[in-house]
Amino acid sequence: MKNLIKKLFMFTSVLGATAILAGCSCPNKQKPVAQTQSTTVFYQTYEEADVSRVHAKMYTRSSHGGESRMGNIKFYETNAGLKMEVDLKDLRPGVDYTVRVYQCGSCNNNSMCCDKSALNVNFPTLTTGNSGRLEESFIIRGLTAAQLRNAKIYLERDGGYKAAWGVLEKNMF
């Protein structure tokens, strides 16, 4: 991605220099001034659309107070759909967890700018074994990684208790 941005920057620089030189009316030459067409290159649109992987570092409340890291939930775009990889620990054994995702704007993780209702997507129910650890993969259709960027993700149990949370960010590979 960095190479693409460098190439686009170089292209726009060369294009701008060419436009300036073409419009130069030097005193020694009596050529008519050529009209140049203004060109604008928008590469941020491409950059935003190029989100093919997002991940969330998940946290839970610690028994000692505060928060403790419990693992990751990652999403990768594949030909079959959006692959969801779950690698979590410290979950209650034998409990079902519901995944809820709330889309947020770019608001520095302020939950006040997130949607009040969760995405209408059927995420799989996560069920832990006796160890309290969960390592599973799922395919989700009808959703892209770009739609999840900057969203908040929660694992809920017991009728809505938010047992774990994280923010889905773009992977930097």
Order of alpha helices (4+ residues) and beta strands (2+ residues): alpha-alpha-beta-beta-beta-beta-beta-beta-alpha-beta-beta-beta
